[in-house]
Structures are given as C-alpha cells and as structure tokens.
Amino acid sequence: MTKFIDAQQMHKDNPDTFWAPNQEELDALRPGQYVKICENRERFWVELEEVDGEKLVGRIDNDLVMEHSFKYNDIIKFEKKNVMGIISEGDL
C-alpha cells in the first residue's frame, strides 16, 4: 500500500512552516473538489470521486515527475489526514 504523508501530523510537528486543512474543512470535503497530497517529496493534485468517512478515493490530476507505482489519471485511495490542500470547483 502506498504511504502518503500525514499532513495533520506534519502540521502538528511544524505549525509555523507546514499548513494543513483543519478538521472542519476536511469534514466538508465532497466529490468534485481537488486535494493536494504527497508521497515522498512529490506533491500532486487529486480530484475526489468518493468520500466515505475518513477514506477518500480520487483520480490523479497532474503528471508526476518522480517514479511512483501510479501515474496521471490513476484512481488512488487515501485518507483525510493525507490532505495538505483543498481547491473547490469554484476556485478553479
């Protein structure tokens, strides 16, 4: 299973230098929104397709630079704690 960065823990450990959405923002996530997540040192955008409690499913929405087991347009599963940024459709 892929190991994505725990953005909530990173923010807790580094509150002055690492931002992450608060629980209210995470609880408001819905399909159609874009979230930023990170594996190793690469950050990328994912369009949410499913939100089920803490579990999320989405489609990778940009080309990746580093070597991964996934690529642009792949469907991946992750958790709300992995979200480090949120963009709504209206923000695009």
SULBELMO-V896478 format. One record per residue. PHI is phi in whole degrees, -180 to 180 (none if undefined). PSI is psi in whole degrees, 0 to 359 (999 if undefined). OMEGA is omega in radians with two decimals (999 if undefined). Layout:
phi/psi/omega
PHI/PSI/OMEGA
PHI/PSI/OMEGA
This chain:
phi/psi/omega
none/142/-3.12
-69/140/3.14
-105/102/3.09
-91/153/3.13
-63/138/3.04
-84/95/-3.08
-64/326/3.13
-65/318/3.11
-69/320/3.10
-61/318/3.12
-66/319/3.13
-62/318/-3.13
-75/333/-3.05
-137/62/-3.01
-63/335/-3.12
-85/344/-3.05
-126/351/-3.12
-132/116/-3.14
-95/147/3.00
-147/151/3.12
-61/149/3.09
-82/173/-3.06
-62/323/3.11
-61/316/3.11
-66/320/3.12
-65/320/-3.14
-69/340/3.14
-90/0/-3.14
-60/144/3.13
-149/159/3.09
-54/143/-3.12
101/340/3.09
-82/158/3.09
-109/135/3.11
-125/148/3.08
-99/132/3.06
-131/175/-3.06
-144/136/2.95
-123/130/-3.04
55/243/-3.10
-109/4/-3.11
-103/126/3.07
-102/142/-3.12
-154/165/-3.08
-99/144/3.14
-133/130/3.04
-87/122/-3.11
-69/134/3.06
-113/329/3.13
-141/141/3.03
-129/118/-3.11
-135/90/-3.08
64/238/3.14
-87/349/-3.08
-93/138/-3.12
-128/149/3.04
-131/135/-3.14
-155/172/-3.12
-108/127/3.13
-62/129/-2.99
-112/15/3.02
-151/158/3.09
-68/144/3.14
-102/144/-3.10
-91/318/-3.08
-87/167/3.10
-76/125/3.12
-138/170/3.05
-86/5/3.13
-138/169/-3.09
-149/180/3.11
-48/134/3.05
79/358/3.08
-72/150/3.05
-90/130/3.12
-129/159/3.08
-115/140/3.12
-157/188/-3.09
-123/162/3.13
-57/326/-3.13
-63/343/-3.14
-85/349/-3.06
-76/124/3.12
-114/356/3.09
-163/154/-3.11
-137/135/3.00
-129/130/3.06
-91/160/-3.14
-54/323/-3.13
-69/342/-3.13
-87/349/-3.08
-75/999/999
